[in-house]
């Protein structure tokens, strides 16, 4: 069972279905996730002319259905329970569904401004998080960026290459407390970027597409209505994992912990004779994929941990993952190595059998001494 119909969930469902596994995809709203709200995606493999987010995710949904995946939309999951070998998913209407394996791909919810005139135009001039693919469409127009962290500054620099003017709206008194110094210097050096501190968006409107917003000076309370066709909001995001409380280990910000990131104390109920896989949670058979993972490289706009700590943790994860890979590599089965050895020999010489007097055990123990008929084997790469 896959919970969440974003790109990670759809990908998981497609691959599971293509392998002949009976798969169910559950989505709270509609399939597509954050990617489905993008008007055009230019950097997706296989679409040189670009594709809209709705088209891309609809193709992924149809591909999943083609492989026999059952798609359940408008179904909200409220609990996850481990009952013996079964993983039971509980829905808001009181029904339940059991599965051998569950993939959590619920993604994140970007924090919204919370104004009807703004939220009504989400995907139609108003975008939450990093929507840099919209930059070419902003050519020659005014772009407003809401936020005072590094993600907002980086977006402003990017949009300044296309837009006539970029206005950064910051609630705080200055950028020094929330943005890196080098970014502040970059913003000041670009002529078509304007930074307005102590300002917030309180309303918006338009006919089918955002056309205007109302901003308020927090010091004086004065409001001003300005023409705006593009509004990009970078005020953070949070995972939708409250329903996992008590069942799945999460970090301090609510992101799901997996693999090497799991603390030792979270494996008290671990009942299988192996370590958790890289994407596996503290419950055997329950995995996490996409933005909901604590170890995932989250999109710009999600400031869920200190940047320095995040970089340090990422390096530690790389070392642990590499060590685990080396262990698995050393413990590869002898049968697999023998099959690879025989395959290399047949490809190199065209013969079906080893020469007389050769022993496979010797081949495995001393790969560097194998030289026959000018053929140098590379069996050592498999050991």
C-alpha positions as CSV (number, residue, x, y, z in Angstrom):
1,X,0.0,0.0,0.0
2,X,1.2,3.5,-0.9
3,X,-0.1,6.4,1.1
4,X,0.3,9.7,-0.8
5,X,-0.2,10.4,-4.5
6,X,2.6,12.8,-5.3
7,X,5.6,11.9,-7.5
8,X,7.2,9.7,-4.9
9,X,4.0,7.8,-4.3
10,X,3.1,7.5,-8.0
11,X,6.6,6.2,-8.8
12,X,6.4,3.7,-6.0
13,X,3.0,2.5,-7.2
14,X,4.2,2.2,-10.8
15,X,7.2,0.1,-9.9
16,X,5.4,-2.1,-7.5
17,X,2.6,-2.7,-10.0
18,X,5.0,-3.4,-12.8
19,X,6.6,-6.2,-10.7
20,X,3.2,-7.9,-10.3
21,X,2.6,-6.8,-6.8
22,X,-1.0,-6.1,-5.7
23,X,-0.8,-2.4,-5.0
24,X,-3.2,0.2,-3.6
25,X,-2.5,3.9,-3.8
26,X,-4.3,6.1,-1.3
27,X,-4.5,9.9,-1.8
28,X,-6.3,12.4,0.5
29,X,-7.1,14.9,-2.3
30,X,-6.1,14.3,-5.9
31,X,-3.0,12.6,-7.3
32,X,-0.2,14.9,-8.3
33,X,1.0,16.5,-5.1
34,X,2.9,19.7,-5.3
35,X,4.2,18.9,-8.8
36,X,0.7,18.7,-10.1
37,X,0.2,22.4,-9.3
38,X,3.0,23.6,-11.6
39,X,1.8,25.1,-14.9
40,X,4.9,23.9,-16.7
41,X,7.9,21.6,-15.9
42,X,10.9,22.1,-18.2
43,X,13.5,19.9,-16.5
44,X,11.8,16.5,-16.4
45,X,13.6,13.7,-18.2
46,X,12.0,12.8,-21.5
47,X,10.1,16.1,-22.1
48,X,12.4,18.4,-24.0
49,X,9.5,20.8,-24.8
50,X,8.2,20.8,-21.2
51,X,5.1,19.4,-19.7
52,X,2.5,20.7,-17.3
53,X,2.4,19.2,-13.8
54,X,-1.1,18.1,-14.3
55,X,-0.3,16.3,-17.5
56,X,2.8,14.6,-16.0
57,X,1.1,13.4,-12.9
58,X,-2.0,12.3,-14.9
59,X,0.3,10.2,-17.1
60,X,1.9,8.7,-14.0
61,X,-1.6,7.8,-12.6
62,X,-2.7,6.2,-15.9
63,X,0.6,4.2,-16.0
64,X,0.0,3.0,-12.4
65,X,-3.6,2.0,-13.4
66,X,-2.2,0.2,-16.4
67,X,-0.2,-2.1,-14.1
68,X,-3.2,-2.9,-12.0
69,X,-2.8,-0.4,-9.2
70,X,-6.0,0.4,-7.3
71,X,-6.2,4.2,-6.8
72,X,-8.3,5.5,-3.9
73,X,-8.8,9.2,-3.8
74,X,-10.6,11.4,-1.3
75,X,-9.6,8.9,1.4
76,X,-7.9,10.2,4.5
77,X,-5.7,7.9,6.5
78,X,-5.8,8.6,10.3
79,X,-3.8,5.7,11.8
80,X,-1.3,3.0,11.1
81,X,-1.2,-0.2,13.3
82,X,1.1,-3.2,13.2
83,X,-0.8,-6.4,13.9
84,X,1.5,-9.3,13.6
85,X,2.8,-9.6,10.0
86,X,0.0,-7.2,8.8
87,X,0.2,-3.4,8.6
88,X,-3.3,-2.1,9.1
89,X,-4.2,1.4,7.7
90,X,-7.2,3.0,9.3
91,X,-9.3,5.5,7.4
92,X,-11.3,8.5,8.7
93,X,-14.6,6.8,7.9
94,X,-13.8,3.9,10.3
95,X,-12.8,1.4,7.6
96,X,-9.5,-0.5,7.6
97,X,-7.2,-2.0,5.0
98,X,-4.3,-4.5,5.7
99,X,-1.1,-4.8,3.7
100,X,2.2,-6.6,4.0
101,X,4.2,-3.4,3.1
102,X,3.3,0.3,3.4
103,X,5.1,3.2,1.7
104,X,4.6,6.6,3.3
105,X,4.8,9.3,0.7
106,X,2.5,12.0,2.1
107,X,4.9,14.8,1.3
108,X,4.7,18.2,3.0
109,X,2.2,21.0,3.3
110,X,3.7,24.3,2.5
111,X,2.6,27.0,5.0
112,X,0.1,29.2,3.3
113,X,-0.7,32.9,3.8
114,X,-4.2,32.0,4.8
115,X,-6.0,34.7,2.9
116,X,-9.0,33.6,0.7
117,X,-7.9,36.0,-2.1
118,X,-4.5,34.5,-2.1
119,X,-5.1,30.8,-1.5
120,X,-7.9,30.8,-4.1
121,X,-5.2,31.5,-6.8
122,X,-2.8,28.7,-5.8
123,X,-1.2,27.4,-9.1
124,X,-2.6,30.4,-11.0
125,X,-0.1,33.1,-10.1
126,X,0.4,32.1,-6.4
127,X,3.0,29.4,-5.7
128,X,4.2,27.9,-2.5
129,X,7.8,26.7,-2.3
130,X,10.3,26.6,-5.1
131,X,8.5,27.0,-8.4
132,X,11.6,28.1,-10.4
133,X,10.2,26.5,-13.6
134,X,7.7,29.4,-13.7
135,X,10.5,32.0,-14.2
136,X,10.4,32.2,-18.0
137,X,6.7,32.9,-17.9
138,X,7.4,36.0,-15.7
139,X,9.5,37.7,-18.3
140,X,8.9,41.5,-18.4
141,X,6.5,41.4,-15.4
142,X,6.7,42.2,-11.7
143,X,7.3,39.3,-9.3
144,X,6.6,39.4,-5.6
145,X,8.5,37.0,-3.3
146,X,7.3,36.5,0.3
147,X,9.8,35.4,2.9
148,X,13.1,36.4,4.6
149,X,15.1,33.2,4.6
150,X,17.8,32.0,2.2
151,X,15.2,30.2,0.0
152,X,13.4,33.5,-0.7
153,X,16.7,35.3,-1.4
154,X,17.8,32.6,-3.8
155,X,14.4,32.7,-5.6
156,X,14.6,36.4,-5.9
157,X,18.0,36.2,-7.5
158,X,16.8,33.6,-9.9
159,X,13.6,35.5,-10.9
160,X,15.6,38.7,-11.4
161,X,17.0,37.3,-14.6
162,X,13.6,37.1,-16.2
163,X,11.3,39.6,-14.4
164,X,11.2,43.3,-14.9
165,X,11.2,43.8,-11.2
166,X,11.4,41.5,-8.1
167,X,10.0,42.8,-4.8
168,X,10.9,40.8,-1.7
169,X,8.3,41.2,1.1
170,X,9.7,40.6,4.6
171,X,7.7,40.6,7.8
172,X,10.8,41.3,10.0
173,X,12.6,44.5,10.5
174,X,15.7,43.3,8.5
175,X,17.1,40.3,6.6
176,X,20.1,40.0,8.9
177,X,18.5,37.6,11.4
178,X,17.2,35.1,8.8
179,X,19.3,35.4,5.6
180,X,23.0,34.7,4.9
181,X,25.2,37.8,4.5
182,X,26.3,36.8,1.0
183,X,22.7,36.6,-0.2
184,X,21.9,40.0,1.3
185,X,24.8,41.4,-0.6
186,X,23.6,39.8,-3.8
187,X,20.1,41.3,-3.4
188,X,21.6,44.7,-2.8
189,X,23.8,44.5,-5.9
190,X,21.0,43.6,-8.4
191,X,19.2,46.7,-9.7
192,X,15.8,45.2,-10.3
193,X,15.4,43.7,-6.8
194,X,13.6,45.7,-4.2
195,X,13.4,44.6,-0.5
196,X,10.6,45.8,1.7
197,X,10.9,45.0,5.3
198,X,8.2,45.1,7.9
199,X,5.6,44.3,5.2
200,X,3.1,41.5,4.8
201,X,0.5,40.4,2.3
202,X,-3.1,40.6,3.6
203,X,-5.2,40.1,0.5
204,X,-5.3,39.4,-3.2
205,X,-7.6,39.0,-6.2
206,X,-8.0,38.4,-9.9
207,X,-10.2,36.8,-12.6
208,X,-8.9,33.3,-13.2
209,X,-5.3,34.4,-12.4
210,X,-3.7,36.6,-9.8
211,X,-3.9,40.3,-10.8
212,X,-3.4,42.2,-7.6
213,X,-2.3,42.0,-4.0
214,X,-2.7,44.1,-0.9
215,X,0.3,44.7,1.3
216,X,0.3,46.2,4.8
217,X,3.0,48.1,6.6
218,X,3.3,46.4,10.0
219,X,4.6,49.6,11.7
220,X,1.9,52.0,10.6
221,X,-0.9,49.6,9.6
222,X,-1.3,51.4,6.2
223,X,-2.4,49.2,3.3
224,X,-1.5,49.5,-0.4
225,X,-3.0,47.6,-3.4
226,X,-0.5,46.9,-6.1
227,X,-0.7,45.1,-9.5
228,X,0.8,41.6,-9.2
229,X,0.6,38.6,-11.5
230,X,3.1,36.5,-9.8
231,X,3.5,35.8,-6.0
232,X,5.9,33.2,-4.7
233,X,5.7,32.3,-1.0
234,X,8.7,30.9,1.0
235,X,7.5,30.7,4.6
236,X,8.4,27.1,5.3
237,X,6.6,23.8,5.2
238,X,5.6,21.0,7.6
239,X,5.1,17.3,7.0
240,X,1.6,15.7,7.4
241,X,2.6,13.1,9.9
242,X,0.6,13.9,13.0
243,X,-1.4,10.7,12.5
244,X,1.8,8.7,12.8
245,X,2.4,9.8,16.4
246,X,3.3,6.8,18.6
247,X,3.6,4.4,15.7
248,X,6.5,5.7,13.6
249,X,9.7,7.4,14.7
250,X,9.9,11.0,13.6
251,X,12.4,13.9,14.2
252,X,11.7,17.0,16.1
253,X,10.1,18.6,13.1
254,X,7.8,15.7,12.3
255,X,9.8,14.2,9.4
256,X,9.9,10.4,9.3
257,X,13.2,8.8,10.3
258,X,14.5,5.9,8.2
259,X,17.5,3.6,8.0
260,X,20.7,5.0,9.4
261,X,18.9,8.0,10.9
262,X,16.9,5.8,13.3
263,X,18.0,6.3,16.9
264,X,18.8,3.1,18.8
265,X,15.9,3.5,21.2
266,X,13.4,3.5,18.4
267,X,14.1,-0.2,17.5
268,X,12.8,-1.7,20.7
269,X,10.0,-3.4,18.8
270,X,12.1,-4.5,15.9
271,X,11.4,-8.3,15.5
272,X,13.4,-9.3,12.4
273,X,17.0,-10.5,12.3
274,X,18.4,-7.6,10.2
275,X,19.0,-3.9,10.3
276,X,16.4,-1.5,8.8
277,X,16.8,-0.8,5.1
278,X,17.8,2.6,3.9
279,X,14.2,3.8,3.4
280,X,12.7,1.6,6.1
281,X,11.2,3.1,9.3
282,X,11.4,1.6,12.8
283,X,8.5,-0.7,11.9
284,X,9.5,-3.6,9.7
285,X,7.7,-3.4,6.3
286,X,6.9,0.4,6.6
287,X,8.9,2.6,4.3
288,X,9.1,6.3,3.6
289,X,9.8,8.1,0.3
290,X,9.9,11.7,-0.9
291,X,9.7,14.9,1.1
292,X,8.3,13.2,4.2
293,X,11.6,11.6,5.0
294,X,13.9,13.3,7.5
295,X,17.0,12.3,5.5
296,X,15.6,13.6,2.2
297,X,17.0,16.7,0.5
298,X,13.9,18.8,1.0
299,X,12.9,21.5,-1.6
300,X,13.9,25.1,-1.2
301,X,11.6,26.8,1.3
302,X,11.6,24.1,4.0
303,X,13.8,25.3,6.8
304,X,13.3,22.4,9.2
305,X,16.8,22.3,10.6
306,X,19.9,24.4,10.9
307,X,21.8,24.4,7.6
308,X,25.2,23.5,9.3
309,X,23.7,20.6,11.3
310,X,21.9,19.4,8.2
311,X,25.2,19.3,6.2
312,X,27.0,17.5,9.0
313,X,24.2,14.9,9.4
314,X,24.2,14.3,5.6
315,X,27.9,13.6,5.6
316,X,27.5,11.1,8.5
317,X,24.7,9.4,6.6
318,X,26.9,9.1,3.6
319,X,29.6,7.4,5.7
320,X,27.2,5.0,7.3
321,X,25.5,4.2,4.0
322,X,28.9,3.5,2.4
323,X,30.0,1.3,5.3
324,X,26.7,-0.7,5.0
325,X,27.2,-1.1,1.3
326,X,30.7,-2.4,1.8
327,X,29.4,-4.9,4.3
328,X,26.7,-6.1,1.9
329,X,29.4,-6.3,-0.8
330,X,31.7,-8.5,1.3
331,X,28.8,-10.8,2.2
332,X,27.6,-11.4,-1.3
333,X,26.8,-15.0,-1.9
334,X,29.5,-17.3,-3.3
335,X,27.0,-18.6,-5.8
336,X,26.6,-15.1,-7.3
337,X,30.3,-14.6,-7.5
338,X,30.8,-18.0,-9.2
339,X,28.0,-17.2,-11.8
340,X,29.7,-13.8,-12.5
341,X,33.0,-15.5,-12.9
342,X,31.7,-18.1,-15.3
343,X,29.9,-15.4,-17.3
344,X,33.1,-13.3,-17.6
345,X,35.1,-16.3,-18.7
346,X,32.5,-17.2,-21.4
347,X,32.4,-13.7,-22.7
348,X,36.1,-13.3,-22.8
349,X,37.1,-16.6,-24.4
350,X,34.0,-18.0,-26.1
351,X,34.5,-21.2,-24.2
352,X,31.8,-22.9,-22.1
353,X,34.0,-24.5,-19.5
354,X,37.1,-23.6,-17.5
355,X,40.5,-25.1,-18.7
356,X,41.6,-28.4,-17.3
357,X,43.2,-28.0,-13.9
358,X,41.5,-24.8,-13.0
359,X,39.5,-24.8,-9.8
360,X,36.7,-22.4,-9.1
361,X,37.8,-22.1,-5.5
362,X,41.2,-21.0,-6.6
363,X,39.6,-18.5,-9.0
364,X,37.7,-17.0,-6.1
365,X,40.6,-16.9,-3.7
366,X,43.3,-15.6,-6.1
367,X,41.6,-13.4,-8.7
368,X,44.8,-11.4,-9.5
369,X,46.7,-14.5,-10.8
370,X,44.2,-15.4,-13.5
371,X,45.8,-14.8,-16.9
372,X,45.2,-17.2,-19.9
373,X,45.5,-16.6,-23.6
374,X,46.2,-12.9,-23.1
375,X,42.8,-12.4,-21.4
376,X,43.0,-10.5,-18.1
377,X,39.8,-11.1,-16.1
378,X,38.3,-8.5,-13.8
379,X,36.8,-10.9,-11.3
380,X,38.3,-8.9,-8.4
381,X,35.7,-6.3,-9.1
382,X,33.0,-8.8,-7.9
383,X,34.7,-9.7,-4.6
